[in-house]
Amino acid sequence: MKKVLILIIVLSSQLTFNQEIILKGNVVDESGFAFVGAQVVNTNSSEKVITDFDGNYSIKGKIGDTLIFKAYEKVEECYTIAKRLVFNDENINVKLFDIEFLSSQYCDSKTKELLVFIGKKSYMKDVFDNGPCADFRNSHGVGKYEIVEEVYGDFSSENYFIKFETSEHAYIDSFIYNKHKYAMLFVRKYCDDKYYLMFHRDIFRTKDNKWAIKYYDPKRSWYFNGMDSIKSKVREIRFRNNAYVKVRKSKLDSAQEYYVAPYYKLVGRKLIPTRGLYVEEYFKLWKSNQKEWKYDN
């Protein structure tokens, strides 16, 4: 009888893990007000929903699924669905903090100064897991980069290096674990001496001794998402040899779906970039596609 009971418990547990449930909750901002239009994404099923006028949402999921909560210029939050949430019928309520709020909460004033520069890595390291998801994809890092070339902003009071904080929920295009030495960095400045990394772009030297960004299909990369008419803006660029991507023979077909022709050419097992944007061109294009430009220094 005891063995039968154990089997029933085990089968019941397995059914619970595989059972699809409706998860509900509420999203607010750092002041506690309902957040309208925040995205809630189930990373396992790719289902997406938007919070209503009261900040409420409901989304399908299973035990073990991860939910990402995100909105424009907010620090992402993530939750892994646990058994207790199902058994206790608990809501998942989330507070989304503004990047500026987090970075300037110890400041007397809140500034929005944007600095864009070409940087050479001094160090970049993971500091701690800054979110409720206990996995390697949700990380908080600190970095220090040498200012190699100024692109935008007032650098008159800056030193040769900028040390910044950054948060990310990513295992693809991760900056914290990126081994590339040079990057185009977009940082916000706070409290006169505090910086937060908004995002980065890997860059490469060209044969005419400039800095440029390789082209990626906007549908497959966040590098150019939201940029209008990007294909009409890219130009032929002769990158130096270290810009190529080398892939295994078994992965060539799938890689060519991402590194598409005529923006890349295949030589052996190397996908060599042939088109892209110089960093100044990229910044102008990015700036022109901002809904509200508010970074004038």
C-alpha positions in Angstrom: 0.0 0.0 0.0 2.9 2.3 0.9 4.5 1.7 -2.5 1.3 2.5 -4.3 1.0 5.8 -2.3 4.5 6.8 -3.2 3.9 6.0 -6.9 0.7 8.2 -6.8 2.7 11.0 -5.2 5.4 10.8 -7.8 3.0 10.7 -10.7 1.0 13.6 -9.2 4.3 15.6 -8.9 5.2 14.8 -12.6 1.7 15.9 -13.8 2.1 19.1 -11.8 5.4 19.9 -13.4 4.0 19.3 -16.9 0.7 20.9 -16.4 0.1 24.3 -18.0 -1.2 26.9 -15.6 -2.3 30.6 -15.8 0.1 32.9 -13.9 -1.2 36.3 -12.8 0.3 39.3 -11.1 0.8 43.0 -11.1 3.6 45.3 -12.3 4.4 48.7 -10.7 7.1 51.3 -11.1 9.6 52.4 -8.5 7.0 54.8 -7.0 4.4 52.0 -6.7 2.2 53.2 -9.5 0.6 50.7 -11.9 2.9 50.1 -14.9 0.9 50.2 -18.1 2.3 48.4 -21.2 5.2 46.5 -19.5 6.1 43.3 -21.4 5.9 39.9 -19.7 7.7 37.2 -21.6 7.8 33.4 -21.0 11.3 32.6 -22.3 10.5 28.9 -22.5 7.3 29.2 -24.7 8.1 32.7 -26.2 4.6 33.8 -25.3 4.3 37.6 -24.6 1.7 39.7 -22.9 1.3 43.3 -22.0 0.1 44.7 -18.7 -3.2 46.5 -18.7 -4.1 50.0 -17.3 -4.0 48.7 -13.8 -0.6 46.9 -14.3 -2.2 43.5 -14.3 -1.2 40.6 -16.5 -1.9 36.9 -17.0 0.2 34.4 -18.9 0.5 30.7 -19.5 3.4 28.8 -18.0 4.7 25.6 -16.4 6.8 24.9 -13.3 10.4 25.7 -14.2 9.6 28.3 -16.9 11.2 31.7 -16.6 9.3 35.0 -16.9 11.0 38.2 -17.9 9.4 41.6 -17.0 10.8 44.5 -19.1 10.0 48.0 -20.3 11.8 50.9 -22.0 14.7 52.2 -19.8 13.8 49.9 -17.0 16.0 47.3 -15.3 14.7 43.8 -16.3 13.3 41.5 -13.6 12.9 37.7 -14.0 11.2 35.0 -12.0 11.4 31.2 -12.3 8.1 29.6 -11.7 8.3 27.5 -8.5 6.0 24.8 -7.1 5.0 26.9 -4.2 3.5 29.5 -6.5 1.3 26.9 -8.0 0.3 25.2 -4.8 -0.3 28.4 -2.9 -2.0 30.1 -5.9 0.3 33.1 -5.4 0.6 36.1 -7.7 3.9 37.2 -9.1 4.1 40.9 -8.4 7.0 42.9 -9.8 8.5 46.4 -9.3 10.4 47.7 -12.3 13.1 50.3 -11.4 14.3 53.0 -13.8 17.9 52.6 -14.7 18.4 56.2 -13.6 16.7 55.6 -10.3 18.9 52.7 -9.4 22.1 54.4 -10.4 21.3 57.8 -8.9 19.5 56.9 -5.7 22.5 58.0 -3.6 22.9 61.2 -5.7 21.7 64.7 -4.7 20.7 65.3 -8.3 19.6 63.0 -11.2 21.5 63.7 -14.4 20.9 62.2 -17.8 24.2 62.9 -19.5 25.1 60.5 -22.3 28.6 59.6 -23.2 29.4 57.5 -26.3 33.0 56.5 -26.9 35.3 53.8 -28.3 36.7 51.9 -25.4 39.5 49.5 -24.8 38.8 47.0 -22.0 40.8 47.2 -18.8 38.6 44.7 -17.1 35.0 43.5 -17.1 33.7 41.1 -14.5 30.5 39.6 -13.0 29.9 40.9 -9.5 26.7 39.2 -8.3 23.3 37.9 -9.4 21.1 41.0 -9.1 17.8 39.3 -9.7 15.5 36.6 -8.3 16.4 34.1 -11.0 19.2 31.9 -9.7 20.9 31.3 -13.1 24.0 32.6 -14.8 22.0 34.6 -17.3 21.0 37.3 -14.9 24.1 39.2 -13.9 25.4 42.4 -12.6 28.9 43.5 -13.6 31.4 46.3 -13.3 33.8 47.3 -16.0 36.6 49.7 -16.7 37.4 50.9 -20.2 40.0 53.2 -21.5 38.7 56.1 -23.6 40.2 55.6 -27.0 38.0 57.9 -29.1 35.2 60.2 -28.2 32.0 59.9 -30.3 29.4 61.9 -28.4 29.1 63.9 -25.2 31.2 66.3 -23.0 34.4 64.5 -22.0 36.1 67.6 -20.6 35.8 66.4 -17.0 36.6 62.8 -17.7 39.8 60.9 -17.0 41.4 58.4 -19.3 39.2 55.6 -18.0 35.6 55.2 -17.2 34.4 52.7 -14.7 30.7 51.7 -14.9 28.0 49.3 -13.7 25.8 47.1 -16.0 23.0 44.6 -15.6 21.9 42.1 -18.2 19.7 39.0 -18.6 21.4 37.4 -21.6 23.4 34.4 -22.6 23.7 35.5 -26.2 25.6 38.7 -26.9 26.5 38.9 -23.3 28.8 41.9 -22.6 29.9 40.8 -19.1 31.4 37.6 -20.5 32.5 39.1 -23.8 36.2 38.6 -24.5 36.4 41.2 -27.3 38.9 44.0 -26.4 37.2 47.0 -28.1 33.6 48.2 -28.0 31.5 51.2 -28.7 30.0 52.1 -25.3 26.9 54.1 -24.5 27.0 55.1 -20.8 24.9 57.4 -18.6 26.7 59.6 -16.1 25.4 60.2 -12.6 26.6 61.9 -9.4 29.5 63.4 -11.4 31.5 60.2 -10.9 29.0 57.3 -11.4 28.3 55.6 -14.7 25.8 53.0 -16.0 26.3 51.1 -19.2 23.2 51.3 -21.4 24.5 49.1 -24.1 27.5 48.3 -26.2 28.4 47.4 -29.8 31.5 45.2 -30.7 33.7 47.1 -33.2 36.6 46.3 -35.5 39.4 48.1 -37.2 39.1 48.6 -40.9 41.9 48.6 -43.5 41.6 52.4 -43.8 42.3 52.5 -40.0 38.8 53.4 -38.8 36.3 51.8 -36.4 33.3 50.0 -37.8 30.4 47.7 -36.9 29.6 44.6 -38.8 26.1 44.3 -40.3 23.7 41.8 -38.9 20.2 40.9 -40.1 17.8 43.2 -38.0 15.4 40.3 -37.6 18.0 38.2 -35.9 20.0 40.7 -33.9 19.3 43.5 -31.4 22.2 45.5 -32.9 19.9 47.1 -35.5 16.4 46.5 -34.2 14.2 49.5 -34.5 16.5 51.2 -37.0 14.6 52.3 -40.1 16.0 51.5 -43.6 19.2 50.0 -42.1 20.0 48.0 -45.3 20.1 51.2 -47.4 22.6 52.8 -45.0 25.3 50.1 -44.8 28.3 50.4 -47.1 31.1 48.2 -48.3 33.8 48.1 -45.7 37.2 46.4 -45.8 37.6 45.0 -42.3 40.9 43.8 -41.0 41.5 40.0 -40.7 40.3 39.7 -37.0 36.7 40.5 -37.9 35.9 37.2 -39.4 33.7 34.5 -37.8 35.1 30.9 -37.9 32.5 28.1 -37.6 32.5 24.4 -37.5 31.8 22.6 -40.8 28.6 21.1 -39.3 27.3 24.6 -38.3 28.0 26.4 -41.6 24.4 26.2 -43.0 22.9 27.5 -39.8 25.6 30.2 -39.5 24.9 31.5 -43.0 21.3 32.1 -42.0 22.6 34.6 -39.5 25.6 36.0 -41.4 23.8 36.5 -44.6 25.1 37.3 -48.1 26.1 39.8 -49.5 27.1 41.2 -46.1 29.4 38.2 -45.5 31.3 36.0 -47.8 32.3 32.4 -47.1 36.0 31.5 -47.4 36.7 28.0 -46.2 35.1 27.9 -42.8 35.4 31.7 -42.3 32.5 34.1 -42.7 34.2 37.4 -43.6 32.2 40.6 -43.2 32.0 42.8 -46.3 29.6 45.5 -45.3 28.7 47.6 -42.2 28.7 51.0 -40.7 31.4 53.3 -39.4 30.8 54.1 -35.7 29.9 57.8 -36.4 27.3 56.7 -39.0 25.9 54.1 -36.6 25.5 56.7 -33.8 23.7 59.2 -36.1 21.4 56.4 -37.3 20.7 55.3 -33.8 20.1 58.9 -32.6 17.7 59.6 -35.5 15.6 56.6 -34.5 15.1 57.7 -30.9 11.5 58.6 -30.2 12.5 61.3 -27.9 16.1 62.7 -27.9 16.9 63.9 -24.3 20.6 63.5 -24.0 21.9 66.9 -25.2 24.6 67.9 -22.7 
